[in-house]
């Protein structure tokens, strides 16, 4: 969008996402990428964003389909465009939102893979503790599973975020929002064992406060964590498409199956909306039925 005649509008929207919405830079870039698809299309029909009507946007959706963009990606782009027009309406740059009746393609809910407790234990047991990074990697997997962290939250953990005696860690999530997350005694034990090894790592200046370090004494990258998880899944003979997010999903799934409250899981995962957390409620029908029969007040009264 460097040479776009809509640069001022795009720049104002970017500032809104960063300052008003407090989104991470990665999220902002995703929204701006969606906006670029709209603005590039408007250049072809010689229309300003503030002149757009519903029919223009419907033609854009048809063009996205013609480009071979799958329904899920189309829905994401449309969501980004709707966000842009809500911004224009908020700023009183338009009087009517043309996306109000714009429909996204119907898509089914795609549930990410999750691991059983047996599979998680198999991955952790496959770690060779005789290797220099073995204990560190064991502490990483235990922390991922114990706390349900995003990869960026794990790699950003600092000593000042640890309250291990109290059984909590402080996590900085999306948009710089902080939350306290309980950590298991097992993860605490593995972190403390790792710290004995970390004391022998030559730490580069500026990384003294980072918890998990690579062999060069700097912070681990997200790609490194991804590769570690893939490697241990293969070693454990797991054929699922496993990534660090799989541990996060498994964390939430196992809590739900154990009877944890959905609002509590929402808080631990750092989800802004409960609807985001509800993707984890893929429990089978019999389990849900037994839970309702056991906990609904009418059923309890009949049992009494």
FENCORZI-V40267 format. One record per helix or strand of 3 or more residues. SS is the DSSP state (2 for helix, 1 for strand). FROM is the first residue (numbers start at 1). LEN is the number of residues. Records with the same first field share a line. If there is no record, write none. Layout:
# FENCORZI-V40267
SS: FROM-LEN / FROM-LEN
This chain:
# FENCORZI-V40267
2: 7-14 / 25-21 / 49-3 / 54-13 / 71-20 / 117-9 / 134-14 / 151-5 / 159-3 / 174-3 / 185-14 / 222-14 / 244-14 / 262-8 / 274-7 / 285-11 / 297-7
1: 168-5 / 178-5
